[in-house]
Amino acid sequence: MLKFYYAPLSPNARRVWITLLEKGIDFEPILLKLNGDQLQPEFLQINPFHHIPVISDDGFRVIESLAILDYLESKYPSPALLPNDSQTLAQVRMVQTVTANELFPKTISLICDSPDSPQFLQAVQHINIVLQFFMEIIGDRPFFSGDQLTLADIVAGTVVPFLPKLGVSLNNYPQLQNWCEQINQRPAWQKTQLSDADLEEFKRRVKFLVKLRRSQMNPGN
Ligand SMILES: N[C@@H](CCC(=O)N[C@@H](CS)C(=O)NCC(=O)O)C(=O)O
């Protein structure tokens, strides 16, 4: 059976978890505590970069959440979570990579920097550019690709719904607000949902890790 290495608070793992549930794939969950399990020699053999998520399917190991999603789509094509049409496929890829490269890194500033700091304000500004871009793609449609849920909804849908709780309002983006309400009601989102207490724990861990990284980069400060 497919093994899924994960931690429930990890947004990157949640992308994969939701995809497994949406596709109805049987899997064995393997829970890692990210305060050291990922650095154990047995796990480093599975992922030398000590990150979750990882899957192992009949012994075939895949790391990196977006690569895992592609593998799952190709190996378990039904229900399809990628469109065939080249333009729609490009839009799905744009939403996925803009979430990973432009949106997700800025949420770290929302968690770690003071709301009146230049870093926080710059992060909010950047996130609003992302949200505007997403609005142009989703238009009036229920999902990013139209009527069907795709990997775009899964990847963006594990970050955008949290923005109001991190200080970025979605009030200027009514289509995205509707979309958040719809996807949050899906069983796969409900089953993997973070409670408010989980979110506070996630923020605490992110702050700790960022403080550690910043002190390693500037040892004198
Ligand atoms: N690019 C990777 C990032 C994975 C990642 O950063 N995972 C975090 C949890 S969200 C992790 O495992 N952190 C533990 C560590 O870095 O030691 C992906 O998309 O899978």
The ligand as an SDF file (V2000), in Angstrom:
LIG
                    3D

 20 19  0  0  0  0  0  0  0  0999 V2000
    9.5220   22.0220   -1.4840 N   0  0  0  0  0  0  0  0  0  0  0  0
    9.1150   21.0310   -0.5040 C   0  0  0  0  0  0  0  0  0  0  0  0
    9.0130   21.7120    0.8600 C   0  0  0  0  0  0  0  0  0  0  0  0
    8.6740   20.7360    1.9560 C   0  0  0  0  0  0  0  0  0  0  0  0
    8.8200   21.3620    3.3400 C   0  0  0  0  0  0  0  0  0  0  0  0
    9.3690   22.4680    3.4930 O   0  0  0  0  0  0  0  0  0  0  0  0
    8.3300   20.6300    4.3370 N   0  0  0  0  0  0  0  0  0  0  0  0
    8.4550   21.0980    5.7070 C   0  0  0  0  0  0  0  0  0  0  0  0
    7.0840   20.9960    6.3840 C   0  0  0  0  0  0  0  0  0  0  0  0
    5.8880   22.0990    5.6320 S   0  0  0  0  0  0  0  0  0  0  0  0
    9.4140   20.1800    6.4580 C   0  0  0  0  0  0  0  0  0  0  0  0
    9.4160   19.0000    6.2450 O   0  0  0  0  0  0  0  0  0  0  0  0
   10.2280   20.7480    7.3590 N   0  0  0  0  0  0  0  0  0  0  0  0
   11.1420   19.9950    8.1850 C   0  0  0  0  0  0  0  0  0  0  0  0
   12.5850   20.3500    7.9480 C   0  0  0  0  0  0  0  0  0  0  0  0
   12.8690   21.1630    7.0420 O   0  0  0  0  0  0  0  0  0  0  0  0
   13.4430   19.8310    8.6510 O   0  0  0  0  0  0  0  0  0  0  0  0
    7.7690   20.4230   -0.9290 C   0  0  0  0  0  0  0  0  0  0  0  0
    6.9980   21.1150   -1.5990 O   0  0  0  0  0  0  0  0  0  0  0  0
    7.5100   19.2530   -0.6220 O   0  0  0  0  0  0  0  0  0  0  0  0
  1  2  1  0
  2  3  1  0
  2 18  1  0
  3  4  1  0
  4  5  1  0
  5  6  2  0
  5  7  1  0
  7  8  1  0
  8  9  1  0
  8 11  1  0
  9 10  1  0
 11 12  2  0
 11 13  1  0
 13 14  1  0
 14 15  1  0
 15 16  2  0
 15 17  1  0
 18 19  2  0
 18 20  1  0
M  END
$$$$
